[in-house]
Amino acid sequence: MRSAMLLVLLLAAPAARAQTPDPAPAGARLTLAQAIALATAGHPAVTLAGLRAQEAAARVGQSRAALLPSLGASAFESNRTVNLETFGFSFPSPPGAPAIPDRIGPFDVVDARLRASQSILDLPAWAKLAASRRGLEASRGDQAVAAEATAQAAAVAYLRAARAEALQRARAADVDLAQLLVGLAEAQVKAGVSPALDLTRARTQLAATRGAFLLATNQVGRARIDLARALGLDPATRFELADTLSEGVAGSSAPQESLEALAQARARRPELRAERARVLKAEGDRDAIRAERLPRLDVAADYGASGQHFPEAFPTRELSISASLPLFDGLRRERRVAEQEGLMAESQVRVTDLGRQVEAEVEAALLDLDSGRLQQKVADEQLGLAEQEVAEARDRFSNGVAGSIEVVNAQASLVRARDVWIEARFTTALARVGLARAVGMAASLR
């Protein structure tokens, strides 16, 4: 069932993502790029944004309809009576003749015709069409924003799952080392070179590492649930992660030089494009309202058959050209113009603020990336020294020149060093994700 659901999501993915690696079925190995492709193809947030874009496209069609010809048909047959007095007719009767009745009928009337109309000059309709197209651009920008945000969330969830698995492997290694030290302590106690306290300390450390391993295993399960939800899937869906917290994970073509990254962010960030489109839409709506003061010209025609009965009916037609000019509407139009100008000012403020926010996000992501790389170097050195400390402490304990405290302390240092090493790589990968999102390239992460 899950595989079928993922297949449907794949088929529904936009053609623009045709070159993105196909998402793997549930239970298979899943790369970061596949996770992002799966999320941006079928996550509810992206789907809803796409539906809103479709609604905006429909509104464009509605605005265009005001400029297209209108064609209709009608037919009727009726039986009537008429009171001439209602029309102001009063016919005198000739002397000696019966009075002319005020009621005429009943009589039959039939009519069938086609009617067509076309706007010749309707500037407000043209302006509204242009404004609706800007609204469509804004909706498509919102769709791109949803895709970028979903890609970022999927990448972060994937990296958190990879970190949880790395911590689980580290805790498993801690358990293996603790078991080795317990065996060493038992041998030392049996040989009579170490007190029983050393064995107790080693077993206590083993119990602690086993507890940490169980906690890490629980965190792996939680991270997998979060990953499934970030991809828009059933929480029970499970994947085997193909990527780890290696040096190249979460890579992208985002520039890592400040000026180039800022320039690319200003050009690519969908939030900016959407808000600029909203400014233009408000401007178009304002122009459409102002254009309502101008004359409007329409042409209409109808052709059909009219008479008392259809067999005897004969053709009739009408052709008309009408012009209209609004003169005064109680200043309602001026207030509507003021409203649109207020919306334009709001959007302009948001564009300025968004531009500054984008710049801040780019600069912060670059700082985080530089800091993460430095942390990795420190973590590598710390891990190497901790491993060396454990090896030396174990040798000293085996030779009987040191107690178990020294080994336990070295083991604790190794645990901390492993955690720092994992966190440094996770932080650096998150910084790469943040930089890709800051320049509008989160969907291209790999």
TISE-693094 format. One record per residue (C-alpha): residue in one letter; x, y, z. Coordinates in nm, 3 decimals, always signed. Layout:
<A; <X; Y; Z>>;
...
***
This chain:
<M; <+0.000; +0.000; +0.000>>;
<R; <+0.280; +0.244; +0.091>>;
<S; <+0.470; +0.166; -0.227>>;
<A; <+0.157; +0.233; -0.432>>;
<M; <+0.105; +0.563; -0.253>>;
<L; <+0.462; +0.671; -0.323>>;
<L; <+0.419; +0.574; -0.689>>;
<V; <+0.111; +0.798; -0.716>>;
<L; <+0.306; +1.085; -0.560>>;
<L; <+0.584; +1.034; -0.812>>;
<L; <+0.344; +1.043; -1.106>>;
<A; <+0.193; +1.364; -0.968>>;
<A; <+0.529; +1.539; -0.942>>;
<P; <+0.570; +1.845; -1.169>>;
<A; <+0.754; +1.797; -1.496>>;
<A; <+1.006; +2.057; -1.382>>;
<R; <+1.146; +1.798; -1.144>>;
<A; <+1.181; +1.528; -1.407>>;
<Q; <+1.560; +1.520; -1.363>>;
<T; <+1.540; +1.480; -0.985>>;
<P; <+1.623; +1.128; -0.861>>;
<D; <+1.312; +0.916; -0.821>>;
<P; <+1.207; +0.868; -0.458>>;
<A; <+1.265; +0.519; -0.331>>;
<P; <+0.978; +0.296; -0.219>>;
<A; <+0.913; +0.257; +0.153>>;
<G; <+1.171; +0.038; +0.324>>;
<A; <+1.436; +0.100; +0.058>>;
<R; <+1.750; +0.310; +0.079>>;
<L; <+1.667; +0.680; +0.064>>;
<T; <+1.915; +0.951; -0.027>>;
<L; <+1.878; +1.312; +0.080>>;
<A; <+1.803; +1.417; -0.280>>;
<Q; <+1.529; +1.154; -0.304>>;
<A; <+1.379; +1.267; +0.025>>;
<I; <+1.360; +1.627; -0.098>>;
<A; <+1.209; +1.517; -0.432>>;
<L; <+0.948; +1.312; -0.249>>;
<A; <+0.859; +1.596; -0.013>>;
<T; <+0.830; +1.864; -0.281>>;
<A; <+0.623; +1.631; -0.500>>;
<G; <+0.351; +1.534; -0.258>>;
<H; <+0.366; +1.721; +0.072>>;
<P; <+0.025; +1.869; +0.164>>;
<A; <+0.172; +2.220; +0.197>>;
<V; <+0.304; +2.206; -0.161>>;
<T; <-0.018; +2.051; -0.289>>;
<L; <-0.230; +2.322; -0.126>>;
<A; <-0.007; +2.595; -0.268>>;
<G; <-0.044; +2.437; -0.614>>;
<L; <-0.422; +2.436; -0.577>>;
<R; <-0.415; +2.805; -0.483>>;
<A; <-0.211; +2.872; -0.795>>;
<Q; <-0.476; +2.690; -0.999>>;
<E; <-0.742; +2.910; -0.838>>;
<A; <-0.542; +3.219; -0.938>>;
<A; <-0.517; +3.088; -1.295>>;
<A; <-0.894; +3.045; -1.298>>;
<R; <-0.933; +3.407; -1.189>>;
<V; <-0.720; +3.513; -1.484>>;
<G; <-0.964; +3.330; -1.711>>;
<Q; <-1.254; +3.506; -1.543>>;
<S; <-1.094; +3.845; -1.605>>;
<R; <-1.022; +3.755; -1.967>>;
<A; <-1.386; +3.655; -2.019>>;
<A; <-1.492; +4.022; -1.989>>;
<L; <-1.300; +4.095; -2.311>>;
<L; <-1.433; +3.803; -2.514>>;
<P; <-1.758; +3.788; -2.715>>;
<S; <-2.076; +3.683; -2.542>>;
<L; <-2.326; +3.464; -2.728>>;
<G; <-2.666; +3.350; -2.610>>;
<A; <-2.986; +3.201; -2.743>>;
<S; <-3.345; +3.227; -2.632>>;
<A; <-3.685; +3.104; -2.746>>;
<F; <-4.031; +3.143; -2.604>>;
<E; <-4.396; +3.091; -2.686>>;
<S; <-4.668; +3.269; -2.490>>;
<N; <-5.039; +3.332; -2.489>>;
<R; <-5.127; +3.687; -2.386>>;
<T; <-5.407; +3.930; -2.309>>;
<V; <-5.345; +4.304; -2.301>>;
<N; <-5.531; +4.590; -2.128>>;
<L; <-5.499; +4.894; -2.354>>;
<E; <-5.566; +5.133; -2.069>>;
<T; <-5.234; +5.040; -1.916>>;
<F; <-5.068; +5.186; -2.225>>;
<G; <-5.277; +5.504; -2.215>>;
<F; <-5.490; +5.410; -2.520>>;
<S; <-5.857; +5.503; -2.530>>;
<F; <-6.037; +5.462; -2.865>>;
<P; <-6.382; +5.627; -2.912>>;
<S; <-6.652; +5.410; -3.060>>;
<P; <-6.827; +5.516; -3.383>>;
<P; <-7.194; +5.616; -3.343>>;
<G; <-7.414; +5.310; -3.336>>;
<A; <-7.116; +5.073; -3.320>>;
<P; <-7.029; +4.860; -3.022>>;
<A; <-6.761; +4.994; -2.788>>;
<I; <-6.404; +4.898; -2.859>>;
<P; <-6.298; +4.663; -2.581>>;
<D; <-6.006; +4.764; -2.360>>;
<R; <-5.895; +4.401; -2.343>>;
<I; <-5.723; +4.253; -2.645>>;
<G; <-5.657; +3.883; -2.677>>;
<P; <-5.586; +3.620; -2.596>>;
<F; <-5.330; +3.588; -2.874>>;
<D; <-5.012; +3.387; -2.928>>;
<V; <-4.658; +3.525; -2.949>>;
<V; <-4.348; +3.325; -3.046>>;
<D; <-3.987; +3.438; -3.066>>;
<A; <-3.653; +3.262; -3.110>>;
<R; <-3.321; +3.441; -3.156>>;
<L; <-2.947; +3.452; -3.106>>;
<R; <-2.784; +3.741; -2.922>>;
<A; <-2.418; +3.840; -2.937>>;
<S; <-2.229; +4.122; -2.771>>;
<Q; <-1.868; +4.236; -2.774>>;
<S; <-1.682; +4.500; -2.580>>;
<I; <-1.499; +4.735; -2.817>>;
<L; <-1.341; +4.964; -2.558>>;
<D; <-1.319; +4.850; -2.194>>;
<L; <-0.998; +4.975; -2.038>>;
<P; <-1.090; +4.868; -1.681>>;
<A; <-1.129; +4.508; -1.800>>;
<W; <-0.782; +4.515; -1.958>>;
<A; <-0.633; +4.654; -1.638>>;
<K; <-0.810; +4.391; -1.428>>;
<L; <-0.674; +4.119; -1.657>>;
<A; <-0.321; +4.249; -1.609>>;
<A; <-0.373; +4.264; -1.232>>;
<S; <-0.507; +3.907; -1.220>>;
<R; <-0.197; +3.789; -1.407>>;
<R; <+0.017; +3.953; -1.140>>;
<G; <-0.193; +3.771; -0.883>>;
<L; <-0.114; +3.446; -1.061>>;
<E; <+0.258; +3.529; -1.044>>;
<A; <+0.224; +3.588; -0.671>>;
<S; <+0.044; +3.256; -0.623>>;
<R; <+0.310; +3.073; -0.818>>;
<G; <+0.570; +3.247; -0.603>>;
<D; <+0.387; +3.123; -0.293>>;
<Q; <+0.393; +2.773; -0.443>>;
<A; <+0.770; +2.801; -0.485>>;
<V; <+0.798; +2.928; -0.126>>;
<A; <+0.607; +2.622; -0.005>>;
<A; <+0.835; +2.394; -0.208>>;
<E; <+1.148; +2.558; -0.069>>;
<A; <+1.022; +2.546; +0.290>>;
<T; <+0.919; +2.182; +0.248>>;
<A; <+1.257; +2.094; +0.098>>;
<Q; <+1.433; +2.260; +0.391>>;
<A; <+1.212; +2.080; +0.645>>;
<A; <+1.272; +1.746; +0.471>>;
<A; <+1.648; +1.804; +0.464>>;
<V; <+1.658; +1.898; +0.832>>;
<A; <+1.447; +1.594; +0.926>>;
<Y; <+1.675; +1.371; +0.719>>;
<L; <+1.987; +1.511; +0.885>>;
<R; <+1.833; +1.470; +1.230>>;
<A; <+1.757; +1.107; +1.149>>;
<A; <+2.117; +1.064; +1.027>>;
<R; <+2.245; +1.224; +1.349>>;
<A; <+2.024; +0.993; +1.558>>;
<E; <+2.162; +0.690; +1.375>>;
<A; <+2.519; +0.817; +1.419>>;
<L; <+2.458; +0.860; +1.792>>;
<Q; <+2.312; +0.511; +1.807>>;
<R; <+2.624; +0.370; +1.640>>;
<A; <+2.841; +0.570; +1.880>>;
<R; <+2.651; +0.433; +2.181>>;
<A; <+2.686; +0.081; +2.040>>;
<A; <+3.061; +0.137; +2.016>>;
<D; <+3.056; +0.262; +2.376>>;
<V; <+2.882; -0.059; +2.483>>;
<D; <+3.142; -0.269; +2.300>>;
<L; <+3.425; -0.080; +2.469>>;
<A; <+3.256; -0.108; +2.810>>;
<Q; <+3.216; -0.483; +2.765>>;
<L; <+3.583; -0.510; +2.669>>;
<L; <+3.683; -0.320; +2.983>>;
<V; <+3.459; -0.542; +3.199>>;
<G; <+3.638; -0.846; +3.061>>;
<L; <+3.972; -0.683; +3.126>>;
<A; <+3.871; -0.595; +3.484>>;
<E; <+3.754; -0.950; +3.549>>;
<A; <+4.090; -1.083; +3.432>>;
<Q; <+4.272; -0.835; +3.654>>;
<V; <+4.065; -0.926; +3.958>>;
<K; <+4.116; -1.297; +3.898>>;
<A; <+4.488; -1.239; +3.864>>;
<G; <+4.480; -1.056; +4.196>>;
<V; <+4.633; -0.736; +4.057>>;
<S; <+4.316; -0.524; +4.088>>;
<P; <+4.057; -0.488; +4.362>>;
<A; <+3.695; -0.598; +4.313>>;
<L; <+3.600; -0.228; +4.309>>;
<D; <+3.757; -0.194; +3.964>>;
<L; <+3.527; -0.466; +3.831>>;
<T; <+3.224; -0.300; +3.993>>;
<R; <+3.315; +0.033; +3.832>>;
<A; <+3.350; -0.134; +3.491>>;
<R; <+3.012; -0.304; +3.525>>;
<T; <+2.851; +0.023; +3.636>>;
<Q; <+2.992; +0.194; +3.329>>;
<L; <+2.860; -0.089; +3.110>>;
<A; <+2.511; -0.048; +3.256>>;
<A; <+2.526; +0.327; +3.193>>;
<T; <+2.634; +0.279; +2.831>>;
<R; <+2.357; +0.026; +2.774>>;
<G; <+2.104; +0.277; +2.905>>;
<A; <+2.246; +0.544; +2.673>>;
<F; <+2.219; +0.298; +2.383>>;
<L; <+1.852; +0.232; +2.459>>;
<L; <+1.786; +0.608; +2.469>>;
<A; <+1.967; +0.654; +2.138>>;
<T; <+1.760; +0.374; +1.984>>;
<N; <+1.442; +0.550; +2.096>>;
<Q; <+1.566; +0.874; +1.940>>;
<V; <+1.624; +0.692; +1.610>>;
<G; <+1.261; +0.577; +1.609>>;
<R; <+1.138; +0.928; +1.686>>;
<A; <+1.357; +1.076; +1.414>>;
<R; <+1.221; +0.829; +1.157>>;
<I; <+0.864; +0.927; +1.246>>;
<D; <+0.954; +1.295; +1.208>>;
<L; <+1.117; +1.222; +0.872>>;
<A; <+0.806; +1.045; +0.742>>;
<R; <+0.589; +1.341; +0.842>>;
<A; <+0.833; +1.590; +0.689>>;
<L; <+0.796; +1.398; +0.362>>;
<G; <+0.416; +1.414; +0.389>>;
<L; <+0.382; +1.036; +0.441>>;
<D; <+0.220; +0.802; +0.689>>;
<P; <+0.419; +0.815; +1.017>>;
<A; <+0.458; +0.435; +0.994>>;
<T; <+0.660; +0.468; +0.671>>;
<R; <+1.022; +0.369; +0.721>>;
<F; <+1.334; +0.422; +0.510>>;
<E; <+1.694; +0.316; +0.532>>;
<L; <+1.908; +0.628; +0.509>>;
<A; <+2.165; +0.607; +0.231>>;
<D; <+2.350; +0.927; +0.331>>;
<T; <+2.536; +0.983; +0.654>>;
<L; <+2.687; +1.290; +0.820>>;
<S; <+2.977; +1.288; +0.579>>;
<E; <+3.164; +1.590; +0.450>>;
<G; <+2.959; +1.616; +0.130>>;
<V; <+2.607; +1.564; +0.265>>;
<A; <+2.356; +1.846; +0.201>>;
<G; <+2.568; +1.990; -0.075>>;
<S; <+2.435; +2.233; -0.334>>;
<S; <+2.557; +2.481; -0.592>>;
<A; <+2.483; +2.774; -0.360>>;
<P; <+2.772; +3.024; -0.373>>;
<Q; <+2.976; +3.052; -0.056>>;
<E; <+3.107; +3.402; -0.118>>;
<S; <+2.901; +3.679; +0.043>>;
<L; <+2.844; +3.915; -0.251>>;
<E; <+2.763; +3.636; -0.496>>;
<A; <+2.532; +3.465; -0.248>>;
<L; <+2.346; +3.790; -0.176>>;
<A; <+2.302; +3.862; -0.547>>;
<Q; <+2.169; +3.514; -0.612>>;
<A; <+1.935; +3.534; -0.313>>;
<R; <+1.783; +3.862; -0.435>>;
<A; <+1.722; +3.706; -0.776>>;
<R; <+1.603; +3.360; -0.669>>;
<R; <+1.415; +3.389; -0.341>>;
<P; <+1.049; +3.315; -0.424>>;
<E; <+0.924; +3.523; -0.130>>;
<L; <+1.065; +3.836; -0.293>>;
<R; <+0.921; +3.749; -0.632>>;
<A; <+0.579; +3.683; -0.482>>;
<E; <+0.573; +4.008; -0.284>>;
<R; <+0.689; +4.214; -0.582>>;
<A; <+0.408; +4.058; -0.783>>;
<R; <+0.162; +4.163; -0.512>>;
<V; <+0.286; +4.521; -0.543>>;
<L; <+0.222; +4.511; -0.917>>;
<K; <-0.119; +4.349; -0.865>>;
<A; <-0.228; +4.626; -0.627>>;
<E; <-0.099; +4.879; -0.879>>;
<G; <-0.298; +4.709; -1.156>>;
<D; <-0.614; +4.705; -0.944>>;
<R; <-0.568; +5.076; -0.876>>;
<D; <-0.527; +5.149; -1.247>>;
<A; <-0.837; +4.943; -1.324>>;
<I; <-1.040; +5.149; -1.079>>;
<R; <-0.910; +5.475; -1.226>>;
<A; <-0.995; +5.351; -1.576>>;
<E; <-1.358; +5.316; -1.472>>;
<R; <-1.386; +5.693; -1.520>>;
<L; <-1.325; +5.648; -1.895>>;
<P; <-1.598; +5.582; -2.155>>;
<R; <-1.696; +5.227; -2.240>>;
<L; <-1.805; +5.117; -2.585>>;
<D; <-1.999; +4.797; -2.663>>;
<V; <-2.164; +4.649; -2.969>>;
<A; <-2.455; +4.404; -2.958>>;
<A; <-2.664; +4.224; -3.219>>;
<D; <-2.945; +3.974; -3.225>>;
<Y; <-3.119; +3.783; -3.499>>;
<G; <-3.419; +3.555; -3.485>>;
<A; <-3.775; +3.479; -3.586>>;
<S; <-4.079; +3.645; -3.435>>;
<G; <-4.453; +3.617; -3.489>>;
<Q; <-4.773; +3.460; -3.360>>;
<H; <-4.680; +3.105; -3.464>>;
<F; <-4.347; +2.958; -3.566>>;
<P; <-4.460; +2.851; -3.915>>;
<E; <-4.564; +3.209; -3.993>>;
<A; <-4.280; +3.382; -3.803>>;
<F; <-4.038; +3.595; -4.005>>;
<P; <-3.682; +3.710; -3.939>>;
<T; <-3.612; +4.014; -3.726>>;
<R; <-3.284; +4.166; -3.615>>;
<E; <-3.129; +4.439; -3.407>>;
<L; <-2.780; +4.593; -3.418>>;
<S; <-2.673; +4.844; -3.155>>;
<I; <-2.366; +5.032; -3.042>>;
<S; <-2.371; +5.177; -2.692>>;
<A; <-2.141; +5.414; -2.508>>;
<S; <-2.143; +5.477; -2.134>>;
<L; <-1.956; +5.723; -1.916>>;
<P; <-1.972; +5.721; -1.534>>;
<L; <-2.004; +6.071; -1.394>>;
<F; <-2.036; +6.050; -1.016>>;
<D; <-2.060; +5.757; -0.776>>;
<G; <-2.050; +5.935; -0.442>>;
<L; <-1.665; +5.932; -0.434>>;
<R; <-1.672; +5.556; -0.388>>;
<R; <-1.419; +5.512; -0.666>>;
<E; <-1.173; +5.749; -0.501>>;
<R; <-1.194; +5.555; -0.177>>;
<R; <-1.127; +5.229; -0.363>>;
<V; <-0.821; +5.388; -0.525>>;
<A; <-0.699; +5.495; -0.181>>;
<E; <-0.747; +5.138; -0.054>>;
<Q; <-0.533; +4.995; -0.335>>;
<E; <-0.263; +5.256; -0.275>>;
<G; <-0.259; +5.148; +0.089>>;
<L; <-0.214; +4.786; -0.020>>;
<M; <+0.070; +4.894; -0.249>>;
<A; <+0.242; +5.072; +0.040>>;
<E; <+0.204; +4.763; +0.262>>;
<S; <+0.355; +4.539; -0.003>>;
<Q; <+0.642; +4.780; -0.058>>;
<V; <+0.720; +4.772; +0.314>>;
<R; <+0.712; +4.392; +0.308>>;
<V; <+0.942; +4.383; +0.003>>;
<T; <+1.195; +4.605; +0.182>>;
<D; <+1.175; +4.402; +0.502>>;
<L; <+1.199; +4.074; +0.312>>;
<G; <+1.507; +4.199; +0.130>>;
<R; <+1.675; +4.276; +0.461>>;
<Q; <+1.564; +3.943; +0.604>>;
<V; <+1.710; +3.760; +0.306>>;
<E; <+2.041; +3.941; +0.348>>;
<A; <+2.044; +3.853; +0.719>>;
<E; <+1.972; +3.487; +0.646>>;
<V; <+2.250; +3.467; +0.388>>;
<E; <+2.506; +3.630; +0.617>>;
<A; <+2.400; +3.412; +0.912>>;
<A; <+2.419; +3.095; +0.702>>;
<L; <+2.771; +3.184; +0.584>>;
<L; <+2.879; +3.249; +0.942>>;
<D; <+2.729; +2.918; +1.055>>;
<L; <+2.905; +2.737; +0.773>>;
<D; <+3.244; +2.885; +0.862>>;
<S; <+3.186; +2.810; +1.229>>;
<G; <+3.080; +2.453; +1.152>>;
<R; <+3.396; +2.387; +0.954>>;
<L; <+3.609; +2.513; +1.242>>;
<Q; <+3.411; +2.299; +1.486>>;
<Q; <+3.477; +1.996; +1.267>>;
<K; <+3.852; +2.050; +1.286>>;
<V; <+3.839; +2.084; +1.663>>;
<A; <+3.611; +1.780; +1.692>>;
<D; <+3.844; +1.569; +1.477>>;
<E; <+4.136; +1.661; +1.700>>;
<Q; <+3.936; +1.601; +2.018>>;
<L; <+3.818; +1.259; +1.897>>;
<G; <+4.171; +1.153; +1.806>>;
<L; <+4.305; +1.255; +2.146>>;
<A; <+4.017; +1.082; +2.328>>;
<E; <+4.081; +0.757; +2.141>>;
<Q; <+4.450; +0.785; +2.226>>;
<E; <+4.362; +0.851; +2.591>>;
<V; <+4.143; +0.539; +2.606>>;
<A; <+4.413; +0.324; +2.449>>;
<E; <+4.679; +0.450; +2.692>>;
<A; <+4.451; +0.415; +2.995>>;
<R; <+4.361; +0.060; +2.895>>;
<D; <+4.729; -0.032; +2.856>>;
<R; <+4.811; +0.116; +3.195>>;
<F; <+4.522; -0.072; +3.355>>;
<S; <+4.626; -0.397; +3.184>>;
<N; <+4.982; -0.353; +3.314>>;
<G; <+4.853; -0.285; +3.664>>;
<V; <+5.002; +0.064; +3.690>>;
<A; <+4.663; +0.243; +3.701>>;
<G; <+4.320; +0.183; +3.844>>;
<S; <+3.983; +0.160; +3.677>>;
<I; <+3.906; +0.527; +3.750>>;
<E; <+4.155; +0.633; +3.489>>;
<V; <+3.992; +0.401; +3.232>>;
<V; <+3.640; +0.519; +3.320>>;
<N; <+3.744; +0.884; +3.286>>;
<A; <+3.906; +0.813; +2.950>>;
<Q; <+3.594; +0.632; +2.835>>;
<A; <+3.376; +0.928; +2.938>>;
<S; <+3.606; +1.160; +2.743>>;
<L; <+3.566; +0.938; +2.438>>;
<V; <+3.186; +0.947; +2.469>>;
<R; <+3.192; +1.326; +2.483>>;
<A; <+3.434; +1.346; +2.190>>;
<R; <+3.215; +1.124; +1.976>>;
<D; <+2.911; +1.339; +2.056>>;
<V; <+3.102; +1.656; +1.972>>;
<W; <+3.224; +1.501; +1.645>>;
<I; <+2.869; +1.405; +1.543>>;
<E; <+2.726; +1.742; +1.647>>;
<A; <+2.994; +1.931; +1.453>>;
<R; <+2.910; +1.747; +1.131>>;
<F; <+2.537; +1.786; +1.193>>;
<T; <+2.579; +2.159; +1.255>>;
<T; <+2.784; +2.202; +0.938>>;
<A; <+2.529; +2.010; +0.731>>;
<L; <+2.251; +2.226; +0.877>>;
<A; <+2.450; +2.535; +0.780>>;
<R; <+2.471; +2.409; +0.421>>;
<V; <+2.095; +2.354; +0.422>>;
<G; <+2.043; +2.703; +0.563>>;
<L; <+2.264; +2.858; +0.296>>;
<A; <+2.081; +2.675; +0.017>>;
<R; <+1.747; +2.794; +0.158>>;
<A; <+1.876; +3.148; +0.202>>;
<V; <+1.966; +3.177; -0.168>>;
<G; <+1.649; +2.996; -0.284>>;
<M; <+1.807; +2.661; -0.377>>;
<A; <+1.681; +2.426; -0.104>>;
<A; <+1.506; +2.204; -0.359>>;
<S; <+1.844; +2.130; -0.523>>;
<L; <+2.009; +1.992; -0.210>>;
<R; <+2.175; +1.653; -0.251>>;
***
